[in-house]
Amino acid sequence: MPRNNGNWMAAHPKTMYAGAKAYHRLHPWDLNGHGLMVPHDYSERKTESLSWWDDVGFIFGKRRIMVWWMHPRMVYRDRLDEMAFQQCDKAYPRNEIWRMHSKPIRRKGGYGKRPKTFGYLLSPLYADEHRRYYEHLNETQALLAKQDHGWVIQPSLKSTVLNWCQGIDLVLPVEICCEDDLRCLREVVERYLRGDRSVLSGYSAYTFADWQSDQETLANQAMEPSPIG
């Protein structure tokens, strides 16, 4: 779900809160039995699977609260991906490859108007460059994932007032495998909104040791045989 619904209003927080309440009155949420707005389906998610990110909404003080949650392993993986992209772009600049091996596809405009570009045609040469780039990227990602970069991902919570809700960016080491697990996220955020600034103190940081443990779990799950029938 887009975090600002495509509309960002630079205004005083009180005005933003008032706007969010008004938006909620005009566009009510479809809440489940626990008072949660659940945007995703969990029917095919395995309970033993590692979770990475999720969204959930609820009502607090007559305004919408939208929680965008990430597990610290997701933050860790994003950092690895960004590092890999930066290293690979030095040897295989994606923008240069795109410009060198593509040409715009233009559609004629109306009378007196310039042709408009609506796509790009890639030459066969780009396919080889594309393949080499992603082979190098995959190798770099695999190498970086085995190295300890000294990262310590702390639990965090950041609140932002938008014109349709109060948005909460939450990093928390919990597993969200079913709809009921979302209540944990609401409990943490509600405690924070009520003034409890120590709500994250009971959660540990995520380090390279945790990342290694997660990689072992993923590898073991990949080796498990698929169920028959």
C-alpha positions as CSV (number, residue, x, y, z in Angstrom):
1,M,0.0,0.0,0.0
2,P,1.5,3.4,-0.9
3,R,2.5,5.2,2.2
4,N,1.0,8.6,1.4
5,N,-1.6,7.3,-1.0
6,G,-0.1,9.4,-3.8
7,N,-0.8,12.7,-1.9
8,W,1.7,14.4,0.5
9,M,0.5,17.4,2.3
10,A,3.0,19.8,3.8
11,A,1.0,21.1,6.7
12,H,1.0,21.5,10.5
13,P,0.7,18.1,12.3
14,K,-2.7,19.1,13.8
15,T,-4.0,19.8,10.3
16,M,-2.7,16.5,9.1
17,Y,-4.3,14.6,12.0
18,A,-7.6,16.3,11.3
19,G,-7.3,15.4,7.6
20,A,-6.6,11.8,8.4
21,K,-9.7,11.6,10.7
22,A,-11.8,13.1,8.0
23,Y,-10.4,10.7,5.4
24,H,-11.3,7.8,7.6
25,R,-14.9,9.0,8.1
26,L,-15.3,9.2,4.3
27,H,-13.4,6.0,3.5
28,P,-14.0,3.4,6.3
29,W,-11.7,0.4,6.5
30,D,-13.0,-3.2,6.4
31,L,-11.7,-4.5,9.7
32,N,-11.5,-8.2,10.8
33,G,-12.8,-9.5,14.1
34,H,-9.8,-8.2,15.9
35,G,-10.1,-4.7,14.6
36,L,-7.3,-5.0,12.1
37,M,-7.2,-4.0,8.4
38,V,-5.4,-7.0,6.9
39,P,-4.2,-6.4,3.3
40,H,-2.6,-9.7,2.7
41,D,-3.6,-13.4,2.4
42,Y,-1.9,-16.0,4.7
43,S,-3.7,-19.1,3.5
44,E,-0.7,-20.5,1.7
45,R,2.0,-19.3,4.1
46,K,3.8,-22.0,6.1
47,T,4.1,-21.4,9.9
48,E,7.7,-22.5,9.9
49,S,8.7,-20.0,7.1
50,L,10.9,-17.0,8.0
51,S,9.0,-13.7,7.6
52,W,10.5,-10.6,6.1
53,W,7.9,-7.8,5.9
54,D,4.2,-7.1,6.3
55,D,1.6,-4.4,6.6
56,V,-1.4,-3.9,9.0
57,G,-3.8,-1.1,9.9
58,F,-6.0,-0.4,12.9
59,I,-7.9,2.5,14.4
60,F,-6.4,4.4,17.4
61,G,-7.9,7.7,18.7
62,K,-10.4,7.9,15.8
63,R,-7.6,7.9,13.3
64,R,-6.0,5.4,11.1
65,I,-2.7,3.8,12.0
66,M,-0.9,2.1,9.2
67,V,2.1,-0.1,10.3
68,W,4.8,-1.0,7.7
69,W,6.8,-3.7,9.4
70,M,10.1,-5.2,8.5
71,H,12.0,-8.0,10.2
72,P,15.7,-7.0,10.8
73,R,16.7,-9.7,8.4
74,M,15.0,-7.8,5.7
75,V,16.9,-4.6,6.6
76,Y,20.1,-6.7,6.6
77,R,19.3,-8.2,3.2
78,D,18.5,-4.8,1.7
79,R,21.9,-3.5,2.9
80,L,23.6,-6.5,1.2
81,D,21.7,-5.9,-2.0
82,E,22.6,-2.3,-2.0
83,M,26.3,-3.0,-1.4
84,A,26.2,-5.6,-4.2
85,F,24.6,-3.2,-6.7
86,Q,27.1,-0.5,-5.9
87,Q,30.1,-2.9,-6.4
88,C,28.6,-4.3,-9.7
89,D,27.8,-0.9,-11.1
90,K,31.4,0.0,-11.1
91,A,32.2,-2.8,-13.5
92,Y,28.8,-3.1,-15.3
93,P,27.1,0.2,-15.1
94,R,23.4,-0.6,-15.7
95,N,22.5,2.9,-17.1
96,E,25.4,2.8,-19.6
97,I,24.4,-0.7,-20.8
98,W,20.8,0.4,-21.2
99,R,21.7,3.5,-23.2
100,M,24.2,1.7,-25.4
101,H,22.0,-1.2,-26.4
102,S,18.5,0.2,-26.6
103,K,16.6,2.7,-28.8
104,P,13.4,4.5,-28.0
105,I,10.1,3.3,-29.7
106,R,8.2,6.4,-30.6
107,R,4.5,6.8,-31.5
108,K,3.4,9.7,-33.7
109,G,1.5,12.3,-32.0
110,G,-1.4,14.4,-33.2
111,Y,-1.1,17.1,-35.8
112,G,1.8,19.4,-35.0
113,K,2.9,17.4,-31.9
114,R,6.2,15.6,-31.4
115,P,6.3,11.8,-31.4
116,K,6.0,10.3,-27.9
117,T,8.3,7.6,-26.5
118,F,6.3,4.7,-25.1
119,G,9.0,2.0,-24.8
120,Y,12.5,0.9,-25.7
121,L,13.7,-1.8,-28.1
122,L,16.7,-3.8,-26.8
123,S,19.2,-5.1,-29.3
124,P,20.4,-8.7,-29.1
125,L,23.7,-7.4,-27.8
126,Y,22.0,-6.3,-24.6
127,A,21.0,-9.8,-23.8
128,D,24.6,-10.9,-23.3
129,E,25.4,-7.8,-21.3
130,H,22.3,-8.3,-19.2
131,R,23.2,-11.9,-18.5
132,R,26.8,-11.1,-17.6
133,Y,25.7,-8.3,-15.3
134,Y,23.3,-10.5,-13.3
135,E,25.7,-13.4,-13.2
136,H,28.3,-11.0,-11.6
137,L,25.6,-9.5,-9.3
138,N,24.5,-13.0,-8.1
139,E,28.1,-14.0,-7.4
140,T,28.8,-10.7,-5.6
141,Q,25.6,-11.1,-3.4
142,A,26.6,-14.6,-2.5
143,L,30.1,-13.5,-1.5
144,L,28.9,-10.6,0.5
145,A,26.3,-12.6,2.3
146,K,29.1,-14.8,3.8
147,Q,31.1,-11.8,5.2
148,D,30.6,-10.1,8.5
149,H,30.1,-6.4,7.8
150,G,29.7,-5.4,11.4
151,W,26.1,-4.4,11.0
152,V,23.9,-4.3,14.1
153,I,20.2,-3.8,13.2
154,Q,18.4,-2.3,16.2
155,P,14.7,-2.5,16.7
156,S,13.2,0.9,15.7
157,L,10.0,2.7,15.3
158,K,9.4,5.9,13.3
159,S,6.1,7.7,13.2
160,T,5.1,10.0,10.2
161,V,1.8,11.9,9.9
162,L,0.3,11.7,6.4
163,N,-2.9,13.1,5.1
164,W,-4.7,9.8,5.2
165,C,-3.2,8.1,8.3
166,Q,-0.4,8.1,10.8
167,G,2.2,5.9,9.3
168,I,4.5,3.7,11.5
169,D,7.8,2.3,10.1
170,L,8.6,-0.6,12.5
171,V,11.6,-2.8,12.6
172,L,11.1,-5.7,15.0
173,P,12.5,-9.2,15.3
174,V,9.2,-11.2,15.4
175,E,7.7,-13.7,13.0
176,I,4.5,-12.9,11.2
177,C,3.2,-16.1,9.7
178,C,-0.6,-15.7,10.0
179,E,-3.2,-13.1,10.5
180,D,-3.3,-13.6,14.3
181,D,0.4,-12.7,14.5
182,L,-0.4,-9.2,13.3
183,R,-1.9,-8.4,16.7
184,C,1.7,-8.4,18.2
185,L,2.5,-5.4,15.9
186,R,-0.6,-3.5,17.0
187,E,0.2,-4.1,20.7
188,V,3.7,-2.7,20.3
189,V,2.6,0.3,18.3
190,E,-0.3,1.1,20.6
191,R,2.0,1.0,23.6
192,Y,4.2,3.5,21.8
193,L,1.3,5.8,20.9
194,R,0.2,5.8,24.6
195,G,3.6,7.1,25.5
196,D,5.7,4.0,26.3
197,R,9.0,4.9,24.8
198,S,10.7,1.7,26.2
199,V,8.4,-0.6,24.3
200,L,11.3,-1.8,22.1
201,S,13.8,-2.4,24.9
202,G,12.8,-6.0,25.4
203,Y,13.8,-6.9,21.8
204,S,17.4,-7.8,20.8
205,A,19.5,-6.5,18.0
206,Y,20.1,-8.5,14.8
207,T,23.7,-9.3,13.9
208,F,25.8,-11.4,11.5
209,A,25.3,-14.4,13.8
210,D,21.5,-14.1,13.3
211,W,22.0,-13.7,9.6
212,Q,24.0,-16.9,9.5
213,S,21.4,-18.8,11.5
214,D,18.7,-17.6,9.1
215,Q,20.7,-18.7,6.1
216,E,21.1,-22.2,7.6
217,T,17.3,-22.3,8.2
218,L,16.6,-21.3,4.6
219,A,19.0,-23.9,3.3
220,N,17.5,-26.7,5.4
221,Q,14.0,-25.7,4.3
222,A,15.0,-25.7,0.6
223,M,16.3,-29.3,1.1
224,E,13.0,-30.6,2.5
225,P,11.0,-32.8,0.2
226,S,7.7,-31.4,-1.2
227,P,4.5,-33.0,0.1
228,I,2.8,-35.4,-2.2
229,G,-0.9,-34.9,-3.1
